[in-house]
């Protein structure tokens, strides 16, 4: 099974990237074909100011679309900024939810981690799952958003820069359970397909 992990924060040294690195280390122990894409280099034009040209993609756009498109499981680490997620992620979903890129929403399992510096993380998962489900349903694709979210609370205290856990047993146990559940759901989905 191919897995894409996407850190959807445009910030340098973001907590989302820490989470994505930790997810990659956990998932790679089970699935060797695991890739990470980082939104630090995002250059997708804002809705209303431009569109993605499938024949003229930037290096970042090409990597994102290729890694996501090849994946069976897409795991997004979505930051929470003042109780909402990043505009870059919402914009990317809008721009990629068009005919040339609909394969990104077909025959996939999506899983979401909400990333917070404090005690948040749920709201980004709810927002992003709503948008992805709408894109799947409206365009009549066949995909699923996993119902289990992980809320990465106090991420800076729980993960080092390289994504190594700092020792909070509750945090580590929760993330491992999330990864195990997500992989089971993805394997079950793809076995049925």
NORVEN-V870041 format. One record per residue. N is the residue number from 0. RES is the residue in one small letter. OMEGA is omega in degrees with one decimal (* if undefined). Layout:
n=[N N]
res=[RES RES]
omega=[OMEGA OMEGA]
//
This chain:
n=[0 1 2 3 4 5 6 7 8 9 10 11 12 13 14 15 16 17 18 19 20 21 22 23 24 25 26 27 28 29 30 31 32 33 34 35 36 37 38 39 40 41 42 43 44 45 46 47 48 49 50 51 52 53 54 55 56 57 58 59 60 61 62 63 64 65 66 67 68 69 70 71 72 73 74 75 76 77 78 79 80 81 82 83 84 85 86 87 88 89 90 91 92 93 94 95 96 97 98 99 100 101 102 103 104 105 106 107 108 109 110 111 112 113 114 115 116 117 118 119 120 121 122 123 124 125 126 127 128 129 130 131 132 133 134 135 136 137 138 139 140 141 142 143 144 145 146 147 148 149 150 151 152 153 154 155 156 157 158 159 160 161 162 163 164 165 166 167 168 169 170 171 172 173 174 175 176 177 178 179 180 181 182 183 184 185 186 187 188 189 190 191 192]
res=[x x x x x x x x x x x x x x x x x x x x x x x x x x x x x x x x x x x x x x x x x x x x x x x x x x x x x x x x x x x x x x x x x x x x x x x x x x x x x x x x x x x x x x x x x x x x x x x x x x x x x x x x x x x x x x x x x x x x x x x x x x x x x x x x x x x x x x x x x x x x x x x x x x x x x x x x x x x x x x x x x x x x x x x x x x x x x x x x x x x x x x x x x x x x x x x x x]
omega=[177.6 -177.2 172.7 173.9 -175.8 173.3 -168.3 174.1 177.6 -176.3 171.6 178.1 -175.7 173.2 179.0 178.5 175.5 179.9 -179.8 178.0 177.8 176.7 -179.8 179.7 179.9 -177.0 180.0 176.8 -179.3 -175.1 -174.6 -178.0 -176.4 -178.4 178.9 174.6 -174.8 -178.5 179.8 -177.8 -174.8 179.3 177.2 -177.8 178.3 176.6 -179.0 179.8 -180.0 178.7 175.1 177.1 -175.1 180.0 -177.2 -176.8 173.4 177.7 179.3 -178.7 179.2 179.9 -179.6 -176.8 180.0 -178.3 179.2 -177.2 -179.9 -172.0 169.5 -179.7 178.4 179.9 -179.3 170.9 -172.2 -178.7 173.1 176.2 179.6 173.7 171.2 -179.8 -175.3 175.2 179.7 178.7 179.7 178.1 179.7 179.1 177.7 -177.6 -178.6 -179.6 -179.7 -171.2 -176.7 -173.2 -175.7 176.4 178.2 -178.3 -178.7 177.4 179.9 164.4 177.5 175.5 -171.2 172.9 175.2 -172.0 -178.6 172.3 -180.0 -176.2 -179.6 176.4 -177.5 -174.5 177.5 179.3 179.8 -179.4 -175.7 178.6 178.0 -179.6 -179.1 178.4 178.1 178.3 179.0 -176.2 -176.5 -177.9 176.3 174.5 177.0 -179.2 -178.6 170.7 179.5 -177.1 -179.0 174.5 169.2 177.3 -179.6 179.4 173.8 -172.3 -179.7 177.5 -172.6 -179.6 172.7 179.9 -178.2 179.0 177.6 177.9 -179.9 175.6 176.8 -174.4 179.9 179.0 -178.1 179.2 179.9 -179.8 178.1 177.6 177.6 -179.2 179.5 179.4 -178.3 179.3 176.7 179.8 -178.9 179.6 179.0 179.8 -175.8 173.7 -179.5 -178.3 *]
//
